[in-house]
Amino acid sequence: MAEAPNDGREAQPSVAVTGTPVVRSGWTSCAVDAPLGDDGRPPHIRTLPRLGTDFAVASAVHCQLEPQRRANGGEDLVLTEGRATDVRALLAALRLPDDRTIIEACTLEMPWEPNLLLFDAQGRWIRPGLPMDTCGKPVPEIPEAVRGLRLTTVSETVVREILSAGAAASGCGQEWSDVVAAESRNPSSLPRPGKVAIPSAAQLRLCVYRVSAEQQGTPQPAGTFEHGLLLPQQRRAAIERTLAVLTPVKTCSGAADRFAVLQNPAITGGEIYVELDHCRRVLSTPMYGPPILAQANNTLIALLEP
């Protein structure tokens, strides 16, 4: 992966961590004993003591989060526990010194950090610290050594669903930002009123999302997929005619529980958002020009429901 542009952050040598890794016993699984942080990264990886010579390593376990597609087209985020017994190259990389090379500034990208555990022949285990560079990122020999491990899958645990079968079949995303709610937070800067139009030749996909109570009122609210489909031509034409005669938006505040997204599946951008309840505002985001706000009527709402 290419590095992000230099962020101007001055490089500071990482502080050396002393001591030895804590030796534990009673390993259960990655999900129980080596959970990842809320950001999907191993916790406290920069403050762990380095591997010494008093722990006889017999195998390594790598716990990694990966998307996995189901037979029905949906997708899950899966925590996979892989074990390797040939760990010579990995141990050599773990015992490298920190790279103290002085550079002017660090790059902005988040480094990849393995969720790595080492086991002895008795089943005891440690989480070792990693050799770091001046910017506090693992030296390149670490990811190279982890990628070179010949891992045997021990277990797989579904953490959460990424994409439902329904969303996959319809071509809709599992989650979508509630753009109308976000754009309407400041009444003084509402999009201008105007006519909402879609290209007559464009195919149209309808995706409907529900916004949870926890998401409503947040700075960037999002909805979860409810249903969706590619619209038949007759229904698509009826929606086009209805959008063309919408009236200016009425004064209203608050967010909807459900909203629809109309999009051309052949391109990215130019979506039309419709609140299906509460204020029932329509927000058009044309490819060129400013957004347009209008008021949905009963006909449009009925055309967007199953």
N, C-alpha and C positions, 0 to 999 in steps of 0.2 A: 504493500500500500504506500502511495506517495505521501510524503510528509506535508503537513500544512505549512503555510508561509510562516516565516520567522515572526514570533509574537513580540519580540523585543524584551522578553523576560531574561534578566541577567542570569547566567549559569552560576549555580552555587554548588560546591562539592557536597555530596551526601555525607551525613555524619556516620561514622563507623559504628556498628552495633556490636557490643561485646557479649560474652557469655556463650552458652551452647543451647541448641534447640531443646524444648521440653519433650521428653520421651513419654508417650502415652500408650495405653493398651486398650483392648476391648473395642477394636474397630468394628463398626456396623456397616456404614455405607457413606458415599459422598454426601447424600442428602442429609444424613444425620450428623456426621462428624466433620464434614468440610463444606458447610454451606457457603454460598457466595454472598457478597454484600448486596444491598439494594441496587447498586449500579452494575451488578453482574460481574464484579471483580473480586478476587480473593482479598479478605480483610487484612489490614496491617502488614502487607507484604514487605513494605520498606523498613519495618522495624523489627523483623525477625532475625535472630542470631543465625550466623552462617554454619554450614555443615562442617563438623570437625572430623577427627580421625577415630574417635572413641565409639562411634555408632556404626556397626557393620551392616551396610546396606545389602539386602538380598533382592529387593524388588521395588518398583515405583508404581504409584497410582496417579493417574491424571484425571481430574474431574472437570468435565467441560460441558458448557451449555451449547446446544446445537439445534437449529430448526430441523424438524423431521416431518415429512409429508405422510399423511395417512392414505389408505386405499380409497377413501371417499373423496379425496381431493383436498381435505382440510390439512392444517399444519399445526404441530405442537412444538413448544419449546421443551426440549428433553435434556435432562442432566444425565450424562453418560459417564460411567465409571470404567476406565480402561486400565489394565494392569500389564506391566512389562517386567521381564526378568533380566534382560540384557541391558544393564544400566551403565556400562563403562563410559560411554561418551557423555552421558548425562552427568555422571559424577565428576568427570573432568571439567565440564563446563561450570558446575556448581562451585568448584574449588578455585575457579579463576579469581584473581584480585579485582577489586573495583577499578574501573577505568577513570583515572583522575586527570585525563587530558583536558586542558583548559580551552574552552571555546567562548566566543563572545556572548552568545545568547542561545536559548533553547527554543525548540519548535513547539507548536501548540497542540499537536495531536496527542491523544491518550495512548500510552504504550500498551501492548498486549502483555498480560501477566498470567503465567500458567498457575492453575490451582493444583499444586504438586505436593504429593506426600511420599515419604520414603519409609520402607518397612525392613525390619531385620528378619532373621529366620524364625524367630519366636512370635512374630506377628505384632511386635511393638512398632510404633510409628512416630515420625516427627514431620513437622512442616518446616523445611529449611528456608533460610533467607537466600536471596539471589544477589549475585554480583551486579552492581549498578554502575551506570556511567555518571558523568558530571551532572546531568539533568535529572537524575533520579529514575532512570529507565533501565530495565534489564539490558545487559550487554547483548549484542546480537548472537553470541554463541548459545545463549539460553533458548530462544525460540527454535534455533536450528537443531539443538539437541532434543528438544521435546518433540518436534516434528519427526525426528528420526527414530523415535521409540516404536517398537513393534508391539502395539497395544492389543490385548485381548479383552473384549467387552465382558465385564462382569455383571453389570446391571444397567438398566435404563429407567429413569423416573420422569414421568411427565410433570413439568412444573406448571405450565398453563397452556391454554389454547392460544395460538397466534392467529389462525384463520379457520373459521368454521367451514363445514362442507357447503353450506348455503352460500356463504360469501364467495367461496372459490368457484362454485358453479355459475354464479351470476356475474362474476368479474368485478364485484365490489370489494372494497377494502373492509377489513374487520372493524376498523375504527376510522372515524372521520371527524375533523374539527367542525365544531358548530360555528361556522363563519358568521352567520347572521347575528348570533348573540355577541360574538367578539366585536364585530363592526358596529354594533348598536350600543355599546357600553357608554359612549360619549354622545349624547343627543345633539350637541352642537356641531359634530362633524359627521353626521349621517350622510351616506351616499345620496347623490342627487336623484330626484324622481325622473321617470322616463318610461319609454316603451321597452318591454322585454321581448327580445326576439331570438330565435335560433335559426341556423342555416337550414333552408328547406330540404337540402339533400342529405343532411347529417342523420346518421342513425343515432338513436338516443337510448342510453342506459339509465334506468331508474334504480337508485339505492336509497333505502329508508333506514334511519338510525334512531335509536332511543337514547336520551341523555339521562343518566342516573342523577339522583338528588345530590350525590356527592360532587358531581361534575358541574352542576348548575351553579352559576355565580363565581366560578373560578376564572382566572385571567384568560386561560385558553381551554374552554370547555370542549369536550369531545363526546360523540355518540358511538354506541356499539351497534353493529349490524343487526337489523331485524329481518328485512327481506329485500330482494332486488331481482331485476330481470332486464333483458333487452326488450324494449317496447315494440309490440306489433305496429305496423305502419298506420293502421286506422286510429289506434289509441294515441300514437305519437303525433299524428296530424291534428287530432282534437286538442291535445295539450298545446301545440303550436298556436292554434287559433285562439285558445283561451288566454295564453300569455300575452298576445298582441293587444287585448282589450282591457287589461288590468288597469285599475285606477291608482292614483297616488296613495302612498301609505298613510294610514291613520296614526294618530298619536297613541303610543302604547309603550309600556316598559315591561321588562322581565323577559324570561327565556321560555322557549317551548320545551315540552317533554319529548317531542319527536320532530324530526325534520327529514326532508327528502333532498337528494342531490340528483340533478339531471346533468348528464355528461355525454359527450361524444366519445365513444370508446376508441376512436382512431387517433385522438390527439390528447395532449395534456394541457389543461387550462380551459377557460371559458365556461366553467360550471355555473349552473343556476341552482340556488338554494331556496327551499320553500319550507317555512315553519308549518307543520300540520295541525297545530293547536295554538292556543293562547293568542298572541298577536297576529299570527298567520302572515308574516311578512315574506316578501319574495326579494331575493338579492341576486342580481345578475352580475357576473364578473367577466365581461367580454375580453377577448384576446387583446383588443386594442381599444383604448378609451377608458374612462373612469367607470366604477361600478354604478349600478342602477338599482334603486329600491322602489318596490311597488307593493300593492295590497292584494293578497290572494282572495279569490272568491270561492263560493261553495262548489262551483263546477270544477275548478282546478283541484281543490282538495279531494273531491270524489274521484277524479281521474288518476290521482297519485296513490290512492288506497288500493289494497288487493281486490 
